[in-house]
């Protein structure tokens, strides 16, 4: 189904960023099954991806009973392919900040695309992104004012 091929990757990325891989992946699968069973209702929505995002987040929240997100820690056994402090820094953010940072900075979504998926205004997403990036810079010790020669 074309709808699932288009929406599932974006939905998976956003929900996993918010609730972690274990809860997020299960919630997305359950939500897509629900969407298939209620397809006539889903097709009448003005923003079906945003609606399904909210359904998946509610499912993950109920299943997780406010457990920590638990993004995976990166191995310190070898030279890391990513900054080892990144996972704890992302886990320390609010869910909306983490989703904004992951969708826009890591996956290259435009702010409008991310806002549409999350069912919020672009300006709201921009605020979460700015705050999330500021927290990330602080956690990683990155000074935004330093420029290379």
Buried (B, 14 or more C-beta within 10 A) or exposed (E): EEBEEEBBEBBBBBBBBBBBBBBBBBBBBBBBEBBEEEEEEBEEEEEBBBBBBEBBBEBBBEBBEEEEBBBEEBEEEEEEEEEEBBBEBBBBBEBBBBBBBBBBEEBEBEBEBBBBBBBBEBEBBBBBBEBBBEBBEEBEEEEEEEEEE
